[in-house]
Amino acid sequence: MAEDKLLLIPGPSPVVPRILEALALPTVSHVGPDMVRDLAEACENLKRIVFCDNGEPFIVAGAGTLSMEMALVNTAGAADRVLVVSQGYFGDRMAQICRAFGIEHDVLECEWGRAVTPGELERRIKSRSYNVVVCTHVDTATGACAPVEEYAQVLSRTGAIFIVDGVCATGGIPERMDAWGIDVVLTAAQKCLGTPPGLTLCVFSEAAMEKRRGLASIPAYYSDILLWLPVMRDPAKYFSTPCVNEIRAFAEATRIVIEEGIEERFERHELYAGAVRAGLAALGFSFFTDPRFAAATLSVVRYPDGVEDKAFRAGLYARGVVVAGGLGPTAGRVFRMGHMGNLTSAQVRLAIDAVEATLAGLGRPVEAGSGRRAVDAVLKA
C-alpha cells in the first residue's frame, strides 16, 4: 500500500510513530494549557536548534514559501535593496517573491550544481550596497549547500541583514545564528525536522527585530511578525488560530532532536549521506552536484547510460521506495533522493537494496549485494 512506502524525496521526510502519535492527540484549545506548554517548548527548542540565545522564534501555519515571504517583508523596507544569492530553483523563488512585493533586488547566481563562492559574493557587494542579503542554504533542486558561515563573514562588515533559507538544512546541517552572525533563519517542519508539512518557522535575531520595528509599515498582515510576537512570547494570547495538532507534533519533533543531540544529528546526516552515495556509486550512478558543495541532506543522482527516469522511479516505487524527479533543466536526467530527518541506518540499507533490485528488474547488469556492501563499509555496522 502507498502508506507503506519509504519516502525519500527531498521532503517531506519519513515521520516516525512518536511524532504521528503526537499529531493524533485530541485537538485542544489553542490557548489552553497543553497548547501553551507545547508551543512555548517548541519555540525554545527551535532557538536551540539554530543556536540563537536572544532571538525571537515564530511558528505559524503555512508552507516553507510563507517563511520566505515573512523573512523578506519584515526586513526589506521600501528604500532597501536586496541581494538574492541563488544556487538554483529556490533562490530564484526568492527573487519572484521580491518582484511580487515590489522589493528592489539583484540576483547573484551560479550554474546549477554548485554554490556561489564567498569570493563571488564579496566582489558583488563591493560593487553595490545592499541592505538585505538572502541565500538558500541547500537548494533542493540542485543539492548544492552554500558556504553560509563564509557568507556571514563577508557580510559582517556591511551592516546588511543576512537571511538564510534553511528549509532543506535546519536540524540537519549547522546554522549557528549567534556565532556566525545570521539575522534570520527561515525554515519548514517537514524536512530535517521530520514533521508533516504545514508549519512556517522563522527565527529573527535582535538586529532583525530592530529592523522590523524601524519600518513604519509592511505590505502584510498575517505575515507581520509584530502581530505574532505577543503570541510567541505568551502562547495563551491570541492573534490568529494556530494549527494546534501540527504544533504539538512539531514540539515532539524538537524533543527528538534535543534528545539525539544537535551535534550528533549533524554527524549522522553526514554519515548517511556518505553511505547513500557510496551505495549508489557502487551501482553505477554518478552525481549532479559539484562534490565541493554536496549537501548532507539530499543527493541529486545522474542515471547511468540507458536507464530511463520514469521507468526507474516507477520500479523503485513498486519496491517500496519513493524518490523525486529532477526540476527545471535536470528533469528526466536525474532523480533526487532525500536522506534527512529521522532516517535510520536500516532504511538507508533498504533503499540501496531497492535501487539494486530495480536496476536488475530493468535488465541492468549489477553485482548482487554490491550496493549494500558499499553502504556497510561506510556505516561500519
C-alpha positions in Angstrom: 0.0 0.0 0.0 1.1 3.6 -0.6 1.2 4.2 3.1 4.0 1.6 3.5 6.4 3.4 1.1 9.7 4.7 2.4 9.5 8.4 1.5 13.0 9.5 0.3 12.1 12.6 -1.6 13.7 15.9 -0.7 10.9 16.5 1.9 8.6 15.6 3.4 10.9 13.1 5.1 9.6 10.0 6.9 7.6 10.7 10.0 8.3 8.5 13.0 5.5 6.9 15.1 6.3 9.1 18.1 5.5 12.3 16.1 2.5 10.7 14.4 1.1 9.9 17.8 1.5 13.5 18.9 -0.2 14.6 15.8 -3.1 12.3 16.5 -3.7 13.7 20.0 -7.2 15.2 20.6 -7.5 18.8 19.4 -7.2 21.1 22.4 -7.9 24.8 22.9 -5.4 26.9 21.1 -4.9 29.0 24.2 -5.3 26.1 26.7 -2.5 24.8 29.0 -1.5 21.8 26.7 -1.0 24.0 23.7 0.7 26.8 25.7 3.2 24.3 27.1 3.9 22.7 23.7 4.2 25.9 21.7 6.5 27.5 24.3 8.7 24.5 24.4 8.8 24.3 20.6 9.9 27.9 20.4 12.7 27.4 22.9 13.9 24.2 21.2 13.8 25.9 17.7 16.1 28.6 19.1 18.4 25.8 20.4 18.5 24.1 17.0 19.7 27.2 15.2 22.0 28.3 18.1 20.2 31.5 18.9 20.1 32.7 22.5 18.4 36.1 22.3 16.3 36.0 19.1 12.6 35.6 18.5 11.1 32.4 17.1 7.9 32.3 15.1 5.9 29.1 14.4 3.0 29.8 12.1 0.6 27.7 10.0 1.9 27.7 6.4 4.4 26.2 4.0 8.1 27.0 3.6 7.3 29.5 1.0 5.4 31.6 3.6 8.6 31.6 5.7 10.5 33.0 2.8 7.9 35.7 2.4 7.8 36.5 6.1 11.6 36.9 6.2 11.7 39.3 3.3 8.7 41.6 4.0 9.7 42.0 7.7 13.2 43.2 6.9 13.2 44.8 3.5 11.7 48.3 3.5 10.6 50.5 0.6 14.0 52.2 0.4 16.0 49.0 0.7 17.8 46.9 -1.9 18.0 43.1 -1.5 20.7 40.8 -3.0 19.4 37.3 -3.6 22.3 34.7 -3.7 20.8 32.0 -5.8 22.1 28.4 -6.1 19.1 27.3 -8.2 15.4 26.8 -8.1 14.6 28.2 -4.7 16.9 31.1 -4.9 15.0 32.1 -8.0 11.8 31.8 -5.9 13.2 34.4 -3.5 13.6 36.7 -6.5 10.0 36.0 -7.5 8.8 37.0 -4.0 10.8 40.2 -4.2 9.1 41.0 -7.5 5.6 40.2 -6.1 6.1 42.8 -3.3 7.9 45.4 -5.5 11.2 44.9 -3.5 14.2 46.3 -5.3 16.6 43.4 -5.8 19.5 41.9 -7.7 20.3 38.3 -8.2 23.8 36.8 -7.9 23.6 33.3 -9.4 25.7 30.4 -10.4 25.3 27.4 -12.7 23.2 24.6 -11.2 25.2 22.1 -9.2 27.4 24.4 -7.4 27.1 27.4 -5.0 28.1 31.0 -5.2 31.5 31.3 -3.6 32.4 33.8 -0.8 34.7 35.5 -3.3 31.9 36.0 -5.8 29.7 37.4 -3.0 32.5 39.8 -1.9 33.0 41.1 -5.4 29.3 41.8 -5.8 28.9 43.7 -2.5 32.0 45.8 -3.3 30.3 46.9 -6.5 27.0 47.8 -4.9 25.5 48.4 -1.4 22.7 46.1 -0.1 20.5 46.4 2.9 19.4 42.7 3.0 21.2 39.6 1.6 19.3 36.3 1.4 20.7 32.9 0.4 19.4 29.4 0.1 21.4 27.1 2.4 20.6 23.9 0.5 18.8 24.1 -2.9 16.6 21.0 -3.2 16.7 21.1 -6.9 20.5 21.1 -7.3 21.7 19.5 -4.0 24.1 22.4 -3.5 24.9 23.5 0.0 26.0 27.2 0.3 29.0 28.1 2.5 26.8 30.1 4.8 29.4 30.7 7.5 31.8 32.2 5.0 29.0 34.4 3.5 28.3 35.7 7.0 32.0 36.6 7.4 31.9 38.6 4.1 28.7 40.4 5.1 29.8 41.2 8.7 31.4 44.4 7.6 28.4 45.7 5.6 25.6 46.0 8.2 23.3 44.1 5.9 20.6 41.9 7.3 21.6 38.3 6.4 18.7 35.9 5.8 19.3 32.1 5.4 16.7 29.9 3.8 17.2 26.7 5.8 14.2 24.7 4.6 16.4 21.8 3.5 19.1 22.3 6.1 17.8 23.3 9.6 18.2 20.5 12.0 20.5 18.5 9.6 23.3 21.0 8.8 24.7 23.5 11.2 23.2 27.0 11.2 24.8 28.9 14.2 22.9 32.2 14.2 24.7 33.9 17.0 28.2 32.8 16.4 28.1 33.3 12.6 26.1 36.5 12.5 22.9 35.2 10.7 19.9 37.6 11.2 17.1 35.3 10.1 16.8 31.6 9.6 13.6 30.6 7.8 12.6 27.0 7.5 9.8 24.5 7.5 8.9 21.5 9.6 8.8 18.7 7.1 12.4 18.1 6.1 15.3 17.7 8.6 12.9 18.2 11.5 10.7 15.2 10.4 7.2 16.6 11.0 4.4 16.5 8.4 4.1 19.7 6.2 2.2 22.6 7.5 4.4 24.9 9.6 6.3 28.0 8.7 9.3 28.5 11.0 11.4 31.6 11.4 13.9 32.8 14.0 14.8 36.5 13.9 17.9 38.0 15.6 17.7 41.1 17.8 19.1 43.1 14.8 16.4 41.7 12.5 13.7 42.5 15.1 15.0 46.0 15.4 14.9 46.4 11.6 11.2 45.4 11.6 10.4 47.8 14.3 12.1 50.6 12.3 9.7 50.0 9.4 6.7 52.2 9.6 4.6 49.5 7.8 5.0 46.4 5.7 2.8 45.0 2.9 1.4 42.2 5.0 -1.0 41.4 7.9 -0.9 37.6 8.6 2.9 37.7 7.8 3.7 40.6 10.1 5.9 39.2 12.9 5.0 42.1 15.2 1.4 40.8 15.3 2.6 37.2 16.1 5.2 38.3 18.6 2.9 38.5 21.7 1.7 35.0 21.0 5.2 33.6 20.6 6.2 35.1 23.9 3.0 34.1 25.7 1.0 31.3 23.8 -2.0 32.0 26.0 -2.6 35.1 23.9 -4.5 35.2 20.6 -3.8 36.7 17.2 -4.9 34.0 14.7 -5.8 30.4 15.4 -2.7 28.3 15.1 -2.7 24.7 13.8 -2.9 23.1 17.2 -2.2 19.4 16.3 0.7 20.3 13.9 2.4 22.5 16.5 2.1 19.8 19.2 3.6 17.2 16.8 6.4 19.7 16.0 7.1 20.2 19.7 7.6 16.4 19.9 9.9 16.5 16.9 12.1 19.1 18.5 12.3 17.0 21.7 13.6 14.1 19.5 16.3 16.5 18.1 17.4 17.6 21.5 17.4 14.0 22.9 19.6 12.8 20.0 21.9 15.8 20.4 22.1 18.5 17.8 25.8 18.0 17.0 25.3 14.2 16.9 22.4 14.8 14.5 24.6 16.8 12.2 27.2 14.0 12.2 24.5 11.4 11.5 23.4 13.3 8.4 26.9 13.4 7.1 27.4 9.7 7.7 24.2 8.7 6.0 24.9 11.0 3.0 28.2 9.2 2.6 26.6 5.8 2.9 23.9 6.6 0.4 26.4 8.0 -2.2 28.7 5.1 -1.7 25.9 2.6 -2.3 24.7 4.4 -5.4 28.2 4.8 -6.8 28.8 1.1 -6.4 25.7 0.5 -8.5 26.9 2.7 -11.4 25.3 6.1 -10.6 27.1 9.4 -10.5 26.1 12.8 -9.0 25.0 16.1 -10.4 26.2 18.3 -7.6 29.8 19.5 -7.5 31.3 17.5 -4.6 32.7 20.6 -3.0 29.1 21.8 -2.4 27.2 18.5 -1.9 24.6 18.8 0.9 24.3 16.2 3.6 20.5 16.2 3.3 19.9 15.0 -0.2 21.6 13.7 -3.3 20.9 14.6 -6.9 21.8 11.5 -8.9 22.6 11.1 -12.5 21.4 7.9 -14.3 23.8 5.5 -15.9 23.5 5.4 -19.7 20.4 3.5 -20.8 18.4 3.9 -17.5 15.2 5.8 -18.2 13.9 8.2 -15.5 10.2 7.3 -15.3 10.8 3.5 -15.6 13.4 3.6 -12.8 11.3 5.7 -10.4 8.3 3.5 -11.1 10.3 0.4 -10.5 11.7 1.8 -7.3 8.2 2.8 -6.2 6.9 -0.7 -6.8 9.7 -1.9 -4.4 8.6 0.4 -1.7 10.8 3.5 -2.1 9.8 6.9 -3.3 12.3 9.4 -4.8 11.7 12.6 -6.7 12.5 13.5 -10.3 14.6 16.4 -11.4 13.4 20.0 -11.6 13.9 22.5 -14.4 16.9 21.7 -16.7 17.6 18.4 -14.8 14.1 16.9 -15.4 14.4 13.4 -16.8 18.2 13.4 -16.3 18.4 12.9 -12.5 16.5 11.6 -9.5 16.6 13.3 -6.1 16.9 11.2 -3.0 16.5 12.8 0.4 18.4 11.3 3.4 17.4 13.6 6.2 15.3 13.9 9.3 14.8 10.8 11.5 16.0 8.3 8.9 17.6 5.1 10.2 20.5 3.1 9.0 18.2 0.2 8.3 16.2 2.5 6.0 19.4 3.5 4.2 20.2 -0.1 3.6 16.6 -0.9 2.5 16.7 2.0 0.0 20.0 0.8 -1.6 18.8 -2.7 -1.8 15.6 -1.5 -3.6 17.7 0.5 -6.1 19.8 -2.6 -6.9 16.7 -4.7 -7.3 15.1 -2.0 -9.6 18.2 -1.9 -11.8 18.1 -5.7 -12.1 14.4 -5.6 -12.9 15.2 -3.2 -15.8 17.7 -5.7 -17.2 20.7 -3.8 -16.0 23.7 -6.0 -15.0 24.6 -5.4 -11.4 26.8 -7.3 -9.0 24.5 -8.8 -6.3 25.0 -7.1 -3.0 27.5 -4.5 -4.2 25.4 -1.6 -3.1 24.8 -3.0 0.4 28.5 -3.8 0.8 29.4 -0.2 0.0 26.9 1.1 2.4 28.1 -1.2 5.2 31.7 -0.1 4.6 30.7 3.5 5.4 28.3 2.7 8.3 30.7 0.0 9.7 27.9 -1.9 11.3 
